[in-house]
Amino acid sequence: MDYPTRFDVIVIGGGHAGTEAALASARMGCQTLLLTHNIETLGQMSCNPAIGGIGKSHLVKEIDALGGAMALATDKGGIQFRVLNSRKGPAVRATRAQADRILYKAAIRTILENQENLTIFQQAADDLIMDGDKAAGVVTSSGIRFHSATVVLTAGTFLGGVIHIGLETQSGGRAGDPPSITLANRLREMPFRVGRLKTGTPPRIDAKSVDFSKMEAQPGDSPTPVMSFMGSLDDHPEQICCYITHTNERTHDIIRSGLDRSPMYTGVIEGVGPRYCPSIEDKIHRFSDKDSHQVFIEPEGLTTHELYPNGISTSLPFDIQLELVRSIRGMENAHIMRPGYAIEYDFFNPQDLKHTLETKFVPNLYFAGQINGTTGYEEAGAQGLLAGLNAGLRAQGKDAWYPRRDEAYIGVMVDDLITHGTSEPYRMFTSRAEYRLILREDNADLRLTEKGRELGLVDDLRWAAFSAKKEQIEQETSRLSGTWIQPKTEQAAAVEAKTGQPMTREYNLLDLLKRPELEYDDLASLKGEPVDNPQVADQVQIQVKYAGYISRQQDDIEKLRRHEDTELPTDLDYDSIEGMSKEIRQKLSESRPETLAAASRISGVTPAAVSLLLIHLKKRA
Ligand code: FAD
C-alpha cells in the first residue's frame, strides 16, 4: 500500500489533548499521525463552549507560551471575553472566553491542517502494536497497521462510554459519537488500574424561545482581553452578551420529584462526578438550604440560536428536564433543542504514569487528557502538549522534560495526579499551586517560552515577538528607574495629588510605582514616553509592585529545591520520629516518598512535619 504507515509519533484522538499532542510533536519535527474517529469533530467542545477561567486560563496561557493552539483558537472563536477576579491580585486573575463552537473548531482544524509533519487520518484505533513490552504502533478498526516509536492515547470520555438520560442508557463517547469499546477492552487486559468517572451536560435551549428581558445581561469586559500572547483584538469575531437567571423553589421541587428516576440517585451511575461542576440534582441535594442557584445563559455561537444554560447540567428524565427548564425565569416557554445527559467512562489511575505522562507498565505509551482522571478542555490540552512533547523527545532519542511545580501549573497538575491519583474528576484551581505569585497567567510566556524554543516547540514568529517583549520590559524598567522626579515641580504636584502626601525629596519612577496608590498609567507619562504595549506595561507594574512577595516565594522555592535533593531512605522507620502525629507517620509509611520534597507534597504532611523529618535525618546521619 502506497500510504505512509511509519511515523515517529502516533496520537489517538482529536479532542483537546490529542490536537495539542499532535501539534507539539509535529512542531518538534517528528513525523506525526493524528488518528481520530471523525475529522469533523477535531477540537470539538463536548460540553460548555468556553475556554479559561480561574486556574484554567493559567493552563491555556502556558500551552500558548509553549507554542500550542488553544489560546490562538480562542482568540479566533471568542465571542465574549472577561477577566475574572480583576479586582484581586495578579496571581488569581483569570481570562475567560465564551467561544463560538463552530469558529473554535474551524480555527483548530486550520492550525492542524497547516502544521508541517502532521498527517491526519479518520479511523478508530482498536489495538496497539507491541514490540515485546513496548508500544510500537496502532491497529485501526479496518485493520491498517501504523508503526511508530511512541504512541499517545487521548481517548477522552470515549473508552467504554455509557450515556444516561433518566433510566435510559446507551453506549456512546458523547452525544452523537460512538464509544471506543474494542480499545477499552484491550487496555483493560493490560496491568493499568482502571476506574469509572462520570460527567454531565445541560439541555440546550433555543434562544428564540427565551425572554432575555427577564434576565440580567452580562456583557464582556472593556477593553476586551485577548487570550494568546500572540493574539490581537483583530482576531476576535463580533462580541455578544451572556445573561444570568436563577433557579427557584419550584425548580427545586420539580427536581426532587424526579429523583426516583435519576440514574445518579437510583445507583445506576457508579462513576464519581466532578465536585466543582455538579449536576443541578446534585446541587439541590448537597446544598438543600439554598433556595436558588445561578444559571448563566451562554450563546453557543454567532450563527446558531442554541444556548448553553451553564449551571443546570442534568441526567434527569427528559420530562423533568423540560419542566425544570420552564420553571426558570425567562425560560417559561423554552424549547429544548438537545436533552442534557450524563456519561460514564473509563479512566486510568494516573499514579501509573511518570511525570512525562508515559505509562509505567508500557514503555513508549503516553496517556493524556480526560482518561487520566481530569475534567476540562484546558487540563486535557495541557497534558496533551506535555505527552506529545515527551513522545517526540523519546522518538528523537532526546532527554525527557517536564515542568516542576514552581515553573508551571502544568507541573502542578501532573505532580498532583501522579502523586495522589484521583477519585473524582480533577480540575485546576489557583489554590492547588503553592507558588501562585510566580505562576501567574500574565507571565506564562516569561516562564516557559525560552524552554519551549529550546525544545523546538516555539516557531520563529512567536520567538521574535517574545524576545522583543522581553527586551521592552527590561528597557522600560530601566527607563523608570533612571527617571527622577524632583520636589516642587509640576510632576511632583501630580504625584502628591494622587498620594495625598508631600514629596520632600527626589524619587525615581520605579520607586514611586511601588506605592499602592500609584499605577503605571499615573506615572509613565510624567516624564518621557511610556510603552505602547499594554502587556509590557502590565508586566513592569506587577514585577515592581509585588517584588517583595515574589522574592520571598523564590527563596521558598530554593529551599524546596534543596529538599528535592534530600533522599529519604527506603527503610526509614517513620514510627520512630519524635513529635510527629500518628496520622502523618502512617501516611508517610504508606507512600514511602523518595525525597523530602515529595514527602512535603503528600496531603496532610505539614511544614512542621517536614522539619521533624529533616531533624530526624540529620540525627540518623
Ligand atoms: P475528548 O475531547 O473527549 O476527545 C477524545 C477524542 O478521541 C475524540 O475526538 C474521539 O473521537 C477520539 N477517540 C476516542 N477513542 C478513539 C479511538 N479508539 N480511535 C480514534 N479516536 C478516538 N468538562 C468540564 O470541564 N466541565 C464540564 O462540565 C464537562 N462536562 C462534560 C459533559 C459531557 C457530556 C462530556 C462528554 C464532557 C464534559 N466535559 C466537561 C469534559 C470535556 O469535554 C473534556 O474534559 C475534554 O473534552 C477532554 O478532552 P480530551 O481530549 O481528553 O477528550
Residues whose N, C-alpha, C, O or C-beta is under 5 A from the ligand:
A	BS01	FAD	I12 G13 G14 G15 H16 A17 G18 L35 T36 H37 N38 T41 Q44 S46 C47 Q123 A124 A125 T154 A155 G156 T157 F158 G173 R174 S180 L183 T199 G200 T201 C277 Y341 I343 A368 G369 Q370 I371 T374 T375 G376 Y377 A380
